[in-house]
Amino acid sequence: MSGGPVTTTRARRATPAIGVVALIVSLAALLVVTFLPLPYVVQQPGPVYNTLGDVEVEDGEEVPLISISGAQTHETGGALDLVTVQVVGNREHTPSWVEVAMAWLDPSRAVVPIDAVFPEGVTTKQRDEQNQVLMVDSQQEATAAALRELDYDVPVTIEVAGVVEDGAASGVLREGDRILALNGAAVTDVDDLRARIQESGGAPVTLRVARDGAEEDLTVTPREEKAQDGSAVWLIGVTLTHDYTFPIDVKLQLDNVGGPSAGMMFALGIIDVLTPGELNGGEQVAGTGTIAADGTVGPIGGIRQKMYGARSAGADYFLAPGANCNEVVGHVPDGLTVIRTDSLGESLDALEVIADGGDVAALPTCTGANG
């Protein structure tokens, strides 16, 4: 009888001690986990820039984002905003668990795998340099698209930058060759050349090239390769560069912003500056999308964050690439009207409706996973 009470008393005294130890272990584990590097970064709305307005450059001076010489320019109104995405974290400094948890709960932000933004083996500096190259290319494509839309003649020089060893063009094309035409028809840009090679379906193509001051026709038979999505592509095995000859001087000034996604808004801004009246009717319109010299609008990343950034900046309308519609549906912030566009021409048509006070609801929009 005397042993029972003693045993019970010891058990009651041990229980709190076990609980305290478990709590300490749990807190220690949580502390350790909190400081472990995370394989994620956070995307959030970045700065918004009005292509029709001024921007601050490195020395603090305010300059027009778009400046043009060699042609008559016109007053503009309202805004044609390009939107950006800001990335929190990198491989050297990943976001904390708290930042990640808060981003998961915020519809304007997104948690994405770090490899999707900072590929393995690519430093932050290298990524920034690549994005700057893409920005310069985007500005060139935007200028070409805008001027061609306004019926300017914009010649392009397409040059072979390198030939793949043992590729289809090995021994036929050389570095420095300028490609003038394919199967007798002039090529308008690199995208046009690639598309027509793809359309060949593997049949031999005749390229007219300028080499050493003379022109000659060379035949190359494209080879089938597999794209990342598993589809078949026909390639001639060369890397290409291109250079446009612009009839007027267009300067786009935007520091510390990289990537190609501002292309469409650059093009719209250029057209607005070069044409009478207000392209947007004085309204604040934002948008995003890459652009090719032929006016094709392409997909971009971070469109959810860009829509929220546009709305926070006061935009009522947002031009979105059709290829991004699957990310738009169900994620449009209140008060923002999203208009689908697949080309510079469609964007201009939308702006005309907005400027005229027309039926915006009748314009194309994103209604499902495929647009």
C-alpha positions as CSV (number, residue, x, y, z in Angstrom):
1,M,0.0,0.0,0.0
2,S,2.8,2.5,0.8
3,G,4.6,2.0,-2.6
4,G,1.5,3.1,-4.6
5,P,1.4,6.8,-3.5
6,V,5.1,7.2,-4.0
7,T,5.0,5.9,-7.6
8,T,2.1,8.2,-8.5
9,T,3.8,11.3,-7.0
10,R,6.9,10.7,-9.0
11,A,4.9,10.4,-12.3
12,R,3.2,13.7,-11.6
13,R,6.5,15.4,-11.0
14,A,8.1,14.0,-14.1
15,T,5.3,15.1,-16.5
16,P,6.0,18.8,-16.3
17,A,9.7,18.2,-16.8
18,I,9.1,16.2,-20.0
19,G,6.8,18.9,-21.3
20,V,9.4,21.6,-20.7
21,V,12.1,19.5,-22.4
22,A,9.8,18.9,-25.4
23,L,9.0,22.6,-25.7
24,I,12.7,23.5,-25.6
25,V,13.6,21.0,-28.2
26,S,10.7,22.2,-30.4
27,L,11.8,25.8,-30.1
28,A,15.4,24.9,-30.8
29,A,14.3,23.0,-33.9
30,L,12.2,25.9,-35.0
31,L,15.1,28.3,-34.5
32,V,17.4,26.1,-36.6
33,V,14.8,25.7,-39.4
34,T,14.2,29.5,-39.4
35,F,17.8,30.1,-40.3
36,L,18.1,27.4,-42.9
37,P,18.4,28.7,-46.5
38,L,15.2,28.3,-48.4
39,P,14.9,27.1,-52.0
40,Y,12.5,29.9,-52.8
41,V,12.4,33.6,-53.7
42,V,9.5,36.0,-53.5
43,Q,8.1,38.0,-56.4
44,Q,6.2,41.2,-55.6
45,P,5.0,44.3,-57.5
46,G,7.9,46.5,-58.5
47,P,8.1,50.1,-59.7
48,V,5.7,51.4,-62.3
49,Y,7.0,53.8,-65.1
50,N,5.0,56.0,-67.3
51,T,6.5,55.7,-70.8
52,L,5.1,59.1,-71.6
53,G,6.7,60.7,-68.5
54,D,10.1,61.5,-67.1
55,V,12.5,59.2,-65.2
56,E,15.4,59.8,-62.9
57,V,18.8,58.8,-64.2
58,E,21.9,58.0,-62.2
59,D,23.0,61.6,-61.6
60,G,19.5,62.5,-60.3
61,E,18.5,64.4,-63.4
62,E,14.9,64.0,-64.7
63,V,14.8,63.1,-68.4
64,P,12.0,61.9,-70.7
65,L,11.7,58.1,-70.8
66,I,11.2,58.5,-74.6
67,S,13.0,61.1,-76.5
68,I,12.9,61.4,-80.3
69,S,14.7,63.6,-82.8
70,G,14.5,63.7,-86.6
71,A,10.7,63.7,-86.7
72,Q,7.8,65.9,-85.4
73,T,6.6,65.0,-81.9
74,H,3.4,65.7,-80.2
75,E,2.1,66.4,-76.7
76,T,0.7,63.4,-74.8
77,G,-1.6,62.9,-71.8
78,G,-2.6,60.3,-69.2
79,A,-0.2,57.4,-68.8
80,L,1.0,54.3,-70.7
81,D,2.5,52.5,-67.8
82,L,5.1,49.7,-68.0
83,V,5.1,47.5,-64.9
84,T,7.9,45.5,-63.2
85,V,8.4,42.7,-60.8
86,Q,10.7,42.9,-57.8
87,V,12.4,39.7,-56.6
88,V,13.1,39.4,-52.8
89,G,16.1,37.1,-52.3
90,N,18.8,35.4,-54.4
91,R,21.2,32.5,-54.0
92,E,23.4,34.5,-51.7
93,H,20.6,35.8,-49.5
94,T,17.4,33.8,-49.5
95,P,14.2,35.2,-47.9
96,S,13.3,34.2,-44.3
97,W,10.5,31.8,-43.4
98,V,8.5,34.7,-42.2
99,E,8.8,36.5,-45.5
100,V,7.9,33.4,-47.4
101,A,4.9,32.7,-45.1
102,M,3.6,36.3,-45.5
103,A,4.0,36.1,-49.3
104,W,1.9,32.9,-49.4
105,L,-0.9,34.8,-47.7
106,D,-0.6,37.9,-50.0
107,P,-2.3,37.6,-53.5
108,S,-0.1,40.3,-54.9
109,R,3.1,38.2,-54.2
110,A,4.2,34.8,-55.2
111,V,6.7,32.2,-53.8
112,V,8.6,30.6,-56.7
113,P,11.5,28.1,-56.7
114,I,14.8,29.8,-56.7
115,D,15.9,27.8,-59.8
116,A,13.2,29.4,-61.8
117,V,14.7,32.9,-61.3
118,F,18.3,32.2,-60.5
119,P,19.4,29.1,-62.5
120,E,22.1,26.9,-61.0
121,G,25.5,28.0,-62.0
122,V,24.4,31.5,-62.9
123,T,25.5,34.3,-60.6
124,T,23.3,37.2,-59.7
125,K,25.7,39.5,-61.7
126,Q,25.4,37.3,-64.7
127,R,21.6,37.2,-64.5
128,D,21.5,41.0,-64.3
129,E,23.8,41.3,-67.3
130,Q,21.6,38.9,-69.3
131,N,18.5,40.9,-68.4
132,Q,20.2,44.1,-69.5
133,V,21.0,42.6,-72.9
134,L,17.3,41.5,-73.1
135,M,16.2,45.0,-72.3
136,V,18.4,46.5,-75.0
137,D,17.0,44.0,-77.5
138,S,13.5,44.8,-76.4
139,Q,14.0,48.5,-77.0
140,Q,15.3,47.8,-80.5
141,E,12.4,45.5,-81.3
142,A,9.9,48.0,-79.9
143,T,11.3,50.9,-81.9
144,A,11.2,48.8,-85.1
145,A,7.6,47.6,-84.4
146,A,6.4,51.2,-83.7
147,L,8.1,52.8,-86.7
148,R,6.9,50.0,-89.0
149,E,3.4,50.4,-87.7
150,L,3.7,54.1,-88.7
151,D,4.9,53.0,-92.2
152,Y,8.5,54.0,-91.8
153,D,11.0,51.9,-93.7
154,V,13.2,50.0,-91.1
155,P,15.8,47.9,-92.9
156,V,17.4,45.1,-90.8
157,T,20.8,43.4,-91.1
158,I,20.9,39.8,-90.1
159,E,24.3,38.4,-89.6
160,V,25.7,35.0,-88.7
161,A,27.4,35.3,-85.4
162,G,28.5,31.6,-85.2
163,V,28.1,28.3,-86.9
164,V,27.4,25.1,-84.9
165,E,30.2,22.5,-85.4
166,D,28.7,19.6,-87.4
167,G,25.4,21.5,-87.7
168,A,23.3,21.7,-90.9
169,A,25.1,24.9,-92.0
170,S,28.6,23.8,-91.2
171,G,30.8,24.2,-94.2
172,V,28.2,26.3,-95.9
173,L,27.7,29.5,-93.9
174,R,30.4,31.4,-92.2
175,E,30.6,33.8,-89.3
176,G,30.0,37.3,-90.7
177,D,27.7,36.3,-93.5
178,R,24.8,38.6,-93.9
179,I,21.5,36.8,-94.7
180,L,19.5,38.8,-97.2
181,A,16.7,36.5,-98.4
182,L,15.3,33.0,-98.0
183,N,13.9,31.1,-101.0
184,G,13.9,34.4,-103.0
185,A,12.0,36.5,-100.4
186,A,13.6,39.1,-98.3
187,V,13.7,38.4,-94.5
188,T,12.3,41.1,-92.3
189,D,14.0,40.0,-89.0
190,V,15.4,37.0,-87.2
191,D,12.0,35.7,-86.0
192,D,10.8,35.8,-89.6
193,L,13.8,33.8,-90.8
194,R,13.3,31.2,-88.0
195,A,9.6,30.9,-88.7
196,R,10.1,30.3,-92.4
197,I,12.8,27.7,-91.8
198,Q,10.4,25.9,-89.5
199,E,7.7,26.1,-92.2
200,S,10.1,24.3,-94.6
201,G,9.5,21.1,-92.7
202,G,13.1,20.0,-93.3
203,A,13.1,20.7,-97.1
204,P,16.3,22.4,-98.3
205,V,16.2,26.2,-98.2
206,T,18.2,28.7,-100.3
207,L,19.8,31.6,-98.5
208,R,21.0,34.6,-100.3
209,V,24.0,35.9,-98.4
210,A,26.4,38.9,-98.7
211,R,30.0,37.8,-98.2
212,D,33.2,39.6,-98.9
213,G,31.4,42.3,-100.9
214,A,29.5,39.9,-103.1
215,E,26.1,38.1,-103.0
216,E,25.6,34.4,-103.5
217,D,22.9,31.8,-103.0
218,L,23.7,28.9,-100.7
219,T,21.5,25.8,-99.9
220,V,21.1,24.4,-96.4
221,T,19.0,21.5,-95.4
222,P,17.5,22.1,-91.9
223,R,17.8,19.3,-89.3
224,E,15.2,18.3,-86.8
225,E,15.8,18.9,-83.1
226,K,13.7,18.6,-80.0
227,A,12.6,21.7,-78.2
228,Q,12.3,21.8,-74.4
229,D,8.6,21.1,-74.6
230,G,9.3,18.0,-76.7
231,S,8.0,19.5,-80.0
232,A,10.0,19.2,-83.2
233,V,11.9,22.2,-84.5
234,W,13.9,22.6,-87.7
235,L,17.3,24.4,-87.4
236,I,20.1,25.3,-89.6
237,G,22.7,25.3,-86.8
238,V,23.7,29.0,-86.6
239,T,23.5,31.8,-84.1
240,L,22.3,35.1,-85.5
241,T,22.6,38.8,-84.6
242,H,20.5,41.6,-86.1
243,D,20.8,45.3,-86.4
244,Y,18.1,47.7,-87.4
245,T,18.7,50.9,-89.4
246,F,16.2,53.5,-88.0
247,P,15.3,56.6,-90.1
248,I,14.9,58.7,-86.9
249,D,16.6,58.8,-83.6
250,V,14.6,57.1,-80.8
251,K,16.1,57.0,-77.3
252,L,14.6,55.0,-74.5
253,Q,16.0,55.9,-71.1
254,L,15.3,53.5,-68.2
255,D,18.1,52.5,-65.8
256,N,18.1,49.5,-63.4
257,V,15.3,47.7,-65.2
258,G,16.0,44.5,-67.2
259,G,14.3,41.9,-69.3
260,P,12.1,42.1,-72.4
261,S,8.6,42.5,-70.9
262,A,8.4,46.3,-71.4
263,G,8.5,46.0,-75.2
264,M,4.9,46.5,-76.0
265,M,4.5,49.5,-73.8
266,F,7.7,51.1,-75.3
267,A,6.2,50.7,-78.7
268,L,2.9,52.2,-77.7
269,G,4.7,55.1,-76.1
270,I,6.8,55.8,-79.2
271,I,3.7,55.8,-81.4
272,D,1.9,58.2,-79.0
273,V,4.8,60.6,-79.1
274,L,4.9,60.5,-82.9
275,T,1.2,61.0,-83.5
276,P,-1.3,63.8,-82.8
277,G,-3.7,63.5,-79.9
278,E,-3.7,61.3,-76.9
279,L,-3.5,57.6,-77.8
280,N,-5.1,56.7,-74.5
281,G,-7.6,59.5,-74.4
282,G,-5.9,60.9,-71.3
283,E,-6.6,57.7,-69.3
284,Q,-4.1,55.7,-67.2
285,V,-3.4,52.5,-69.0
286,A,-0.9,49.9,-68.0
287,G,0.3,46.8,-69.7
288,T,3.0,44.3,-70.3
289,G,4.3,42.0,-73.0
290,T,7.3,41.3,-75.2
291,I,7.2,42.5,-78.8
292,A,8.8,41.5,-82.0
293,A,9.5,43.8,-84.9
294,D,6.5,42.5,-86.7
295,G,4.2,43.6,-83.8
296,T,3.7,40.2,-82.3
297,V,3.1,40.5,-78.5
298,G,4.5,37.6,-76.5
299,P,4.2,36.3,-72.9
300,I,6.1,37.5,-69.8
301,G,6.6,36.4,-66.2
302,G,5.1,37.7,-63.0
303,I,1.9,39.0,-64.6
304,R,-0.1,38.7,-61.3
305,Q,2.3,40.9,-59.5
306,K,2.3,43.3,-62.5
307,M,-1.5,43.6,-62.4
308,Y,-1.5,44.4,-58.7
309,G,1.4,46.9,-59.3
310,A,-0.6,48.6,-62.0
311,R,-3.7,48.9,-59.9
312,S,-1.8,50.3,-56.9
313,A,-0.3,52.9,-59.2
314,G,-3.8,54.0,-60.3
315,A,-4.3,52.3,-63.6
316,D,-7.9,51.4,-64.6
317,Y,-7.0,49.3,-67.7
318,F,-4.4,46.7,-68.3
319,L,-3.2,45.2,-71.6
320,A,-2.2,41.5,-71.1
321,P,-0.6,39.1,-73.6
322,G,-3.1,36.4,-74.6
323,A,-0.4,33.8,-73.8
324,N,-0.6,34.8,-70.2
325,C,-4.4,34.4,-69.9
326,N,-4.2,31.2,-67.8
327,E,-2.4,33.3,-65.1
328,V,-4.8,36.2,-65.4
329,V,-8.1,34.5,-64.8
330,G,-9.1,34.5,-61.2
331,H,-6.3,36.8,-60.1
332,V,-7.4,40.3,-61.4
333,P,-7.4,42.9,-58.6
334,D,-10.6,44.8,-58.0
335,G,-11.1,47.8,-60.1
336,L,-8.8,46.7,-63.0
337,T,-10.1,45.9,-66.4
338,V,-7.9,43.5,-68.3
339,I,-7.8,43.5,-72.1
340,R,-6.3,40.7,-74.0
341,T,-3.9,41.5,-76.8
342,D,-1.7,39.4,-79.1
343,S,-0.3,42.2,-81.3
344,L,0.6,45.8,-81.4
345,G,-2.4,46.4,-83.7
346,E,-4.8,44.9,-81.2
347,S,-3.3,47.1,-78.5
348,L,-3.8,50.2,-80.6
349,D,-7.4,49.1,-81.3
350,A,-8.1,48.8,-77.6
351,L,-6.6,52.2,-76.8
352,E,-8.8,53.7,-79.5
353,V,-11.9,52.3,-77.8
354,I,-10.7,53.6,-74.4
355,A,-9.9,57.0,-75.8
356,D,-13.3,57.3,-77.6
357,G,-15.2,56.2,-74.4
358,G,-16.4,53.2,-76.3
359,D,-17.6,49.8,-75.0
360,V,-14.5,48.4,-73.3
361,A,-16.5,45.4,-72.2
362,A,-16.7,44.3,-75.8
363,L,-12.9,44.1,-76.2
364,P,-11.2,40.7,-76.0
365,T,-10.4,39.6,-72.4
366,C,-9.1,36.6,-70.6
367,T,-12.0,34.2,-70.0
368,G,-10.3,30.8,-69.5
369,A,-7.1,28.8,-69.3
370,N,-6.5,29.3,-73.0
371,G,-7.7,32.9,-73.2
